[in-house]
């Protein structure tokens, strides 16, 4: 069978997508190449995709803290996994009732959730509230503040439930004697998987990239730092060495590939997300194709 030639529209679309992909991928390649570039070459010639001289000194500096890095990665993975699971579960449990059209007080509850997206108490009241719960210098300091339930996630999930799951499914389940919990488990969760995975990805990225909770609440227990806190501490140490007036410290800092280390730290922080993200991408395009009602 003879294949149809590409139309001008297809060629243009493919060209735009290729260009867009390059604009996304090239900065990551430049970041990695800068992290393995010799410090003197990097300072003299700037960032380059093809540096004149390569060096692994930046990653060597990071590997000197190998045990700390591994522990920080472990804490990040634990906090991200548990926090994302709890965030999605609580957000879905809150979004489902808000999507039920005959729920008493539904408009008021929706406004309450939306209101929290516009205003918040600020850093100081939040700090006082969370520390009163005794989470300071505990692993819960990485889990609970600010990210446990997201109003944005709740509104997005609610909208998906309202627009993508036919109300006739709920009515049929209720006629069959299903409880609200059974409807949630058997209908809402399976059909809502695309939005739950999407919101879970956003929640996971937020947990993985967070360093403020560790900065605010882990004062004495720095051994509970996640990878972002640890890498941020490394950058701060390098900056201190570079600006110190002590001659011995200045001499030590001059031997460090400070710019390359910052590039290596950034690459190490984002690498796990880059490896995991493609496995969840298939769920993003399923929202428009799901439906439970057949004619």
MOJOBEL-V558858 format. One record per pair of residues at least 12 apart in sequence whose C-alpha atoms are under 10 Angstrom apart, sorted by sequence separation. I is the first residue (numbers start at 0). J is the second residue. D is the distance in whole Angstrom. If there is no record, write none. Layout:
BEGIN
I_J_D ; I_J_D
END
This chain:
BEGIN
33_45_9 ; 34_46_10 ; 36_48_10 ; 40_52_7 ; 41_53_10 ; 96_108_10 ; 97_109_7 ; 170_182_10 ; 212_224_10 ; 213_225_8 ; 240_252_5 ; 241_253_7 ; 33_46_6 ; 36_49_9 ; 37_50_8 ; 39_52_9 ; 40_53_9 ; 169_182_7 ; 172_185_9 ; 212_225_10 ; 239_252_9 ; 240_253_9 ; 32_46_8 ; 33_47_7 ; 36_50_6 ; 37_51_8 ; 38_52_9 ; 40_54_10 ; 129_143_8 ; 130_144_10 ; 168_182_9 ; 169_183_9 ; 172_186_9 ; 210_224_9 ; 213_227_9 ; 214_228_7 ; 238_252_9 ; 241_255_9 ; 32_47_7 ; 33_48_8 ; 35_50_9 ; 36_51_8 ; 37_52_6 ; 38_53_9 ; 93_108_10 ; 94_109_9 ; 97_112_10 ; 129_144_7 ; 210_225_8 ; 213_228_6 ; 237_252_7 ; 240_255_9 ; 30_46_9 ; 32_48_6 ; 33_49_9 ; 36_52_6 ; 37_53_5 ; 38_54_8 ; 128_144_9 ; 129_145_10 ; 209_225_9 ; 210_226_9 ; 211_227_9 ; 212_228_9 ; 213_229_10 ; 236_252_10 ; 241_257_8 ; 29_46_7 ; 30_47_9 ; 31_48_9 ; 32_49_7 ; 33_50_8 ; 35_52_9 ; 36_53_4 ; 37_54_5 ; 169_186_8 ; 208_225_9 ; 209_226_9 ; 210_227_6 ; 211_228_8 ; 214_231_10 ; 240_257_10 ; 29_47_7 ; 30_48_9 ; 32_50_8 ; 35_53_6 ; 36_54_5 ; 37_55_8 ; 38_56_9 ; 94_112_10 ; 126_144_9 ; 168_186_8 ; 169_187_9 ; 207_225_8 ; 208_226_9 ; 209_227_7 ; 210_228_5 ; 214_232_10 ; 237_255_8 ; 28_47_10 ; 29_48_6 ; 34_53_9 ; 35_54_5 ; 36_55_8 ; 37_56_8 ; 38_57_9 ; 93_112_10 ; 125_144_8 ; 168_187_10 ; 206_225_10 ; 207_226_8 ; 208_227_6 ; 209_228_8 ; 210_229_9 ; 237_256_9 ; 238_257_8 ; 28_48_7 ; 29_49_9 ; 33_53_9 ; 34_54_8 ; 35_55_5 ; 36_56_9 ; 37_57_9 ; 125_145_8 ; 207_227_8 ; 208_228_9 ; 210_230_10 ; 237_257_7 ; 32_53_9 ; 33_54_10 ; 34_55_8 ; 35_56_8 ; 36_57_9 ; 206_227_10 ; 210_231_8 ; 237_258_10 ; 26_48_10 ; 32_54_10 ; 34_56_9 ; 35_57_7 ; 164_186_9 ; 25_48_9 ; 34_57_7 ; 35_58_8 ; 164_187_8 ; 234_257_8 ; 237_260_9 ; 33_57_10 ; 34_58_8 ; 234_258_10 ; 237_261_9 ; 164_190_7 ; 234_260_8 ; 160_187_7 ; 163_190_8 ; 164_191_8 ; 233_260_9 ; 234_261_7 ; 160_188_10 ; 163_191_8 ; 233_261_9 ; 160_190_9 ; 230_260_10 ; 231_261_9 ; 234_264_8 ; 159_190_10 ; 160_191_7 ; 230_261_9 ; 233_264_9 ; 159_191_7 ; 116_149_9 ; 117_150_10 ; 230_263_10 ; 231_264_8 ; 115_149_9 ; 116_150_6 ; 157_191_10 ; 159_193_9 ; 160_194_9 ; 230_264_6 ; 231_265_10 ; 115_150_7 ; 116_151_7 ; 156_191_8 ; 159_194_7 ; 229_264_10 ; 230_265_8 ; 114_150_9 ; 115_151_9 ; 158_194_10 ; 159_195_10 ; 112_149_9 ; 113_150_7 ; 156_193_10 ; 157_194_10 ; 227_264_9 ; 230_267_9 ; 112_150_6 ; 113_151_8 ; 116_154_10 ; 156_194_6 ; 226_264_10 ; 227_265_9 ; 230_268_8 ; 111_150_10 ; 112_151_9 ; 155_194_8 ; 156_195_7 ; 113_153_9 ; 155_195_9 ; 227_267_10 ; 109_150_10 ; 112_153_8 ; 113_154_8 ; 156_197_10 ; 226_267_9 ; 227_268_7 ; 112_154_8 ; 152_194_9 ; 155_197_10 ; 156_198_8 ; 226_268_7 ; 227_269_10 ; 152_195_9 ; 155_198_8 ; 109_153_10 ; 109_154_8 ; 152_197_9 ; 153_198_9 ; 152_198_6 ; 151_198_9 ; 152_199_9 ; 109_157_10 ; 149_198_10 ; 152_201_9 ; 152_202_8 ; 149_202_8 ; 148_202_9 ; 93_148_9 ; 147_202_9 ; 86_142_10 ; 94_150_9 ; 97_153_9 ; 98_154_9 ; 146_202_8 ; 82_139_10 ; 85_142_10 ; 86_143_10 ; 90_147_9 ; 91_148_10 ; 93_150_10 ; 97_154_9 ; 146_203_10 ; 85_143_10 ; 89_147_8 ; 90_148_6 ; 94_152_9 ; 95_153_9 ; 98_156_9 ; 99_157_9 ; 82_141_9 ; 83_142_9 ; 88_147_10 ; 89_148_7 ; 90_149_7 ; 93_152_10 ; 94_153_5 ; 97_156_10 ; 98_157_5 ; 146_205_8 ; 147_206_10 ; 78_138_8 ; 82_142_6 ; 86_146_7 ; 87_147_9 ; 88_148_9 ; 89_149_9 ; 90_150_8 ; 93_153_7 ; 94_154_7 ; 97_157_6 ; 98_158_7 ; 146_206_7 ; 208_268_8 ; 77_138_10 ; 78_139_9 ; 81_142_8 ; 82_143_8 ; 85_146_10 ; 86_147_5 ; 87_148_8 ; 90_151_9 ; 91_152_8 ; 92_153_9 ; 93_154_9 ; 94_155_8 ; 95_156_8 ; 96_157_8 ; 97_158_9 ; 98_159_9 ; 99_160_9 ; 100_161_8 ; 207_268_9 ; 208_269_9 ; 78_140_10 ; 79_141_9 ; 85_147_7 ; 86_148_5 ; 87_149_9 ; 90_152_6 ; 91_153_7 ; 94_156_6 ; 95_157_6 ; 98_160_6 ; 99_161_8 ; 207_269_9 ; 78_141_7 ; 79_142_8 ; 83_146_9 ; 84_147_10 ; 85_148_8 ; 86_149_7 ; 89_152_10 ; 90_153_5 ; 91_154_10 ; 93_156_9 ; 94_157_5 ; 95_158_10 ; 97_160_9 ; 98_161_5 ; 146_209_10 ; 74_138_9 ; 78_142_6 ; 82_146_8 ; 83_147_8 ; 89_153_9 ; 90_154_9 ; 91_155_10 ; 92_156_10 ; 93_157_8 ; 94_158_8 ; 95_159_10 ; 96_160_10 ; 97_161_9 ; 98_162_9 ; 142_206_8 ; 207_271_10 ; 208_272_10 ; 77_142_10 ; 78_143_10 ; 82_147_7 ; 83_148_10 ; 87_152_8 ; 90_155_10 ; 91_156_7 ; 92_157_10 ; 94_159_9 ; 95_160_7 ; 141_206_8 ; 204_269_10 ; 207_272_8 ; 75_141_9 ; 81_147_10 ; 82_148_9 ; 86_152_9 ; 87_153_9 ; 90_156_8 ; 91_157_8 ; 94_160_8 ; 95_161_9 ; 98_164_10 ; 100_166_9 ; 146_212_10 ; 74_141_9 ; 86_153_10 ; 90_157_9 ; 94_161_10 ; 99_166_8 ; 144_211_10 ; 145_212_9 ; 98_166_10 ; 141_209_8 ; 144_212_7 ; 204_272_8 ; 87_156_9 ; 91_160_9 ; 141_210_9 ; 143_212_9 ; 203_272_9 ; 99_169_9 ; 141_211_9 ; 142_212_8 ; 141_212_6 ; 142_213_10 ; 140_212_6 ; 141_213_6 ; 144_216_9 ; 200_272_10 ; 204_276_10 ; 139_212_10 ; 140_213_7 ; 141_214_10 ; 140_214_10 ; 141_215_10 ; 138_213_9 ; 140_215_9 ; 141_216_8 ; 200_275_10 ; 137_213_10 ; 140_216_6 ; 141_217_9 ; 200_276_8 ; 135_212_10 ; 136_213_9 ; 139_216_10 ; 140_217_7 ; 135_213_9 ; 138_216_10 ; 136_215_10 ; 137_216_8 ; 138_217_9 ; 200_279_8 ; 135_215_9 ; 136_216_6 ; 137_217_7 ; 199_279_10 ; 200_280_10 ; 135_216_5 ; 136_217_5 ; 137_218_10 ; 134_216_8 ; 135_217_6 ; 136_218_6 ; 137_219_10 ; 138_220_9 ; 141_223_9 ; 197_279_8 ; 96_179_9 ; 134_217_9 ; 135_218_8 ; 136_219_6 ; 137_220_7 ; 140_223_9 ; 141_224_8 ; 196_279_7 ; 197_280_8 ; 95_179_10 ; 135_219_9 ; 136_220_5 ; 137_221_10 ; 141_225_8 ; 196_280_9 ; 130_215_10 ; 135_220_9 ; 136_221_8 ; 138_223_7 ; 196_281_10 ; 197_282_7 ; 126_212_10 ; 130_216_8 ; 136_222_10 ; 137_223_8 ; 138_224_9 ; 193_279_9 ; 196_282_7 ; 197_283_6 ; 96_183_10 ; 129_216_9 ; 136_223_8 ; 138_225_10 ; 193_280_10 ; 195_282_9 ; 196_283_8 ; 92_180_10 ; 95_183_8 ; 136_224_10 ; 193_281_9 ; 194_282_8 ; 195_283_10 ; 126_215_8 ; 193_282_5 ; 194_283_7 ; 126_216_8 ; 192_282_8 ; 193_283_6 ; 194_284_10 ; 92_183_8 ; 192_283_10 ; 193_284_8 ; 194_285_9 ; 91_183_9 ; 95_187_8 ; 193_285_6 ; 194_286_7 ; 95_188_10 ; 122_215_10 ; 192_285_9 ; 193_286_6 ; 191_285_10 ; 192_286_8 ; 193_287_9 ; 190_285_10 ; 191_286_8 ; 91_187_9 ; 92_188_10 ; 190_286_9 ; 193_289_9 ; 91_188_8 ; 192_289_10 ; 191_289_9 ; 190_289_7 ; 88_188_10 ; 91_191_9 ; 189_289_10 ; 190_290_8 ; 190_291_8 ; 91_194_10 ; 91_195_8 ; 90_195_9 ; 186_291_9 ; 87_194_10 ; 88_195_9 ; 91_198_10 ; 87_195_7 ; 90_198_9 ; 87_196_8 ; 90_199_10 ; 87_197_10 ; 87_198_7 ; 88_199_9 ; 86_198_9 ; 87_199_6 ; 83_196_10 ; 86_199_8 ; 87_200_10 ; 85_199_10 ; 83_198_9 ; 84_199_7 ; 87_202_8 ; 83_199_6 ; 86_202_7 ; 87_203_10 ; 82_199_10 ; 83_200_8 ; 85_202_10 ; 86_203_9 ; 83_201_9 ; 84_202_9 ; 80_199_10 ; 83_202_6 ; 84_203_9 ; 82_202_8 ; 83_203_5 ; 82_203_8 ; 83_204_9 ; 80_202_10 ; 81_203_9 ; 83_205_9 ; 79_202_8 ; 80_203_7 ; 82_205_10 ; 83_206_7 ; 163_286_8 ; 168_291_7 ; 79_203_6 ; 82_206_7 ; 83_207_10 ; 163_287_8 ; 167_291_9 ; 168_292_7 ; 78_203_9 ; 79_204_8 ; 81_206_10 ; 82_207_10 ; 163_288_9 ; 164_289_8 ; 165_290_8 ; 167_292_8 ; 79_205_8 ; 80_206_9 ; 163_289_8 ; 164_290_7 ; 165_291_7 ; 166_292_10 ; 76_203_10 ; 79_206_5 ; 80_207_9 ; 159_286_8 ; 163_290_7 ; 164_291_7 ; 165_292_7 ; 78_206_7 ; 79_207_6 ; 163_291_9 ; 164_292_9 ; 78_207_8 ; 79_208_9 ; 76_206_9 ; 77_207_10 ; 79_209_10 ; 75_206_8 ; 76_207_8 ; 75_207_6 ; 74_207_10 ; 75_208_9 ; 75_209_9 ; 72_207_10 ; 79_225_10 ; 78_225_8 ; 74_222_10 ; 75_223_10 ; 77_225_10 ; 74_223_7 ; 75_224_8 ; 76_225_9 ; 73_223_10 ; 74_224_7 ; 75_225_5 ; 76_226_9 ; 71_222_8 ; 73_224_10 ; 74_225_5 ; 75_226_6 ; 70_222_8 ; 71_223_7 ; 72_224_9 ; 73_225_8 ; 74_226_8 ; 75_227_8 ; 70_223_8 ; 71_224_6 ; 72_225_6 ; 73_226_8 ; 75_228_10 ; 70_224_9 ; 71_225_4 ; 72_226_5 ; 67_222_8 ; 70_225_8 ; 71_226_5 ; 72_227_9 ; 68_224_10 ; 69_225_10 ; 70_226_8 ; 71_227_8 ; 67_224_9 ; 68_225_9 ; 69_226_9 ; 71_228_8 ; 72_229_10 ; 67_225_10 ; 68_226_7 ; 71_229_7 ; 67_226_9 ; 70_229_10 ; 71_230_9 ; 68_229_7 ; 67_229_8 ; 68_230_8 ; 64_229_10 ; 61_230_9 ; 64_233_10 ; 61_233_9 ; 60_233_10 ; 60_255_8 ; 76_271_10 ; 60_256_9 ; 72_268_9 ; 60_257_10 ; 57_255_8 ; 58_256_10 ; 56_255_8 ; 57_256_6 ; 61_260_8 ; 72_271_10 ; 56_256_7 ; 57_257_8 ; 60_260_8 ; 55_256_10 ; 56_257_10 ; 57_258_9 ; 58_259_9 ; 59_260_9 ; 54_256_9 ; 57_259_6 ; 58_260_7 ; 61_263_8 ; 56_259_8 ; 57_260_5 ; 60_263_10 ; 61_264_8 ; 55_259_9 ; 56_260_8 ; 57_261_8 ; 58_262_10 ; 59_263_10 ; 54_259_9 ; 55_260_10 ; 57_262_8 ; 58_263_6 ; 57_263_6 ; 58_264_8 ; 61_267_9 ; 56_263_10 ; 57_264_8 ; 55_263_10 ; 58_267_9 ; 42_256_10 ; 41_256_9 ; 38_254_9 ; 42_258_8 ; 38_255_8 ; 39_256_8 ; 41_258_8 ; 42_259_10 ; 38_256_5 ; 41_259_8 ; 37_256_8 ; 38_257_7 ; 39_258_10 ; 36_256_9 ; 38_258_7 ; 39_259_10 ; 37_258_10 ; 38_259_6 ; 34_256_9 ; 36_258_10 ; 37_259_8 ; 38_260_9 ; 36_259_7 ; 34_258_8 ; 35_259_7 ; 36_260_10 ; 33_258_8 ; 34_259_5 ; 35_260_9 ; 33_259_6 ; 34_260_6 ; 36_262_10 ; 32_259_9 ; 33_260_9 ; 34_261_8 ; 35_262_9 ; 31_259_9 ; 33_261_9 ; 34_262_5 ; 35_263_8 ; 30_259_9 ; 33_262_6 ; 34_263_5 ; 32_262_9 ; 33_263_8 ; 34_264_8 ; 30_261_10 ; 31_262_7 ; 32_263_9 ; 34_265_9 ; 30_262_6 ; 31_263_7 ; 34_266_8 ; 29_262_9 ; 30_263_8 ; 31_264_10 ; 33_266_10 ; 34_267_10 ; 31_265_9 ; 30_265_8 ; 31_266_6 ; 30_266_7 ; 31_267_9 ; 27_265_10 ; 28_266_10 ; 27_266_8 ; 27_269_9 ; 27_270_10 ; 27_273_10
END
